[in-house]
Amino acid sequence: GSGSQESFFNDRLSTSLAFYTLSKTNLPTIDPEDEEYKILIGKQTSKGIELSVNGEITPLERSFNYAYTHAEVTKTNDETYPVGTQLANISPSQFNLWTSYLIRKGPVKGLSFGGGWYFQGKSYGNMAHTIDLDAYHLVDCFVAYKRSFYKISANLKNVFNQEYYTGSQGNYLLFPGSARTLMVMLAVNFKKAQDMFANSIIKKIIVKLHLYTGLILGLVITLICLSGTAIVYKPELEKLSVKDIAFVKPASRTVPPQTLLENVRCEYPQAKINNMVLYGGEDCAYSFRTTFPDEKGRIQIYVNPYTGEVTGVDRYRHKVFQWLYDFHVNLLLKKQGATIVALSGFLLIFLTLSGFLLLPKRRIFSVSRKNGLEMPSFSSRIPS
């Protein structure tokens, strides 16, 4: 390959042009002396040109890229895909144009936004050229805000939600492109943040928020963990609470699951069956997790797997297990509780980030030849 690169206007505009030839050799192809065997003499070649222009001559930053590729079979004994056959999943033309604008002064200094257009030409999904991958174009956009120690950005991919395929594997598998996607990212430079917050009133505020958030969140997480620990042993505790219907006498053969399901539906036609639970030992009954239209809460129906007989029903509505499960999921506050549990995850992220900002500026540990790994003791005063 060969190419050149030039810059203009004090490096505010740069261009590059490249020509290339890539060859892939020793590909398996039919042995002319025995068609049942392959010999490694096949060859595929790609030739192309790439043009790139990037610059900031005006307040707008622009980027332009174009690529042309011609990829074909250049040596083979296979008449199915003779010399000159265009390779699969390689588009001859690709083009993209990107523009962005950065505000450098004023109250919103550091705000940037922009967008771009990407085009890919038609290609073939297989070597036989029986599958066409249509040309497609995509529009993306973004907005970002950058300060001295952090940057937050939002990227919207495939703005118009175009349907397209990026490639194919053989004759049966197509790879669809991504639908409209929104990505939000936060990047933090903790060293700069620590330097900025070292002696500022913001640090005192963050310390207070870190402290009280930790106290509240610690209580919530402790309660969730304790209830979760109890739920781990729920299957065993459930059976002990209803051992008269949960335990059966083992036999040599079990009834098919379909028969058990039919027996439950015959006994309780109003039940909506969610799933069948098989846990325990040979002396344990199978159970069906169900709900009834005229009753609240989950209802467990136990069935003898050896006889098919329904042994009994266990209603969860007023049981400790249901209370524990509801407490673990939503703190007994239903939708509001589920929101609190979800919010706890975001608060935990805040605690982690603020903890990094409040770390003392010194090494956490050191290694010496004499004493090995040393953990220094230090104390940090919390500003009032």
Secondary structure, DSSP 4 states (H G I P E B T S, - for coil): -EEEEEEETTTTEEEEEEEEEEEEEEEEEEETTEEEEEEEEEEEEEEEEEEEEEE-SSSEEEEEEEEEEEEEEEE-S-SSS-TTPBPTT--SEEEEEEEEEE--SSTTTTEEEEEEEEEE--EESSTTS-SEE--EEEEEEEEEEE-SSEEEEEEEESTT----EEEEETTTEEEEPP-SEEEEEEEE-HHHHHHHHTTSHHHHHHHHHHHHHHHHHHHHHHHHHHHHHHHHTHHHHHHHHTHHHHB----S----HHHHHHHHHHH-TT-EEEEEE--S-TTB-EEEEEE-TTS-S-EEEEE-TTT--EEEEEE-TTSHHHHHHHHHHHTTSHHHHHHHHHHHHHHHHHHHHHHHHHS-SS-S-EEETTTEEE------PPP-
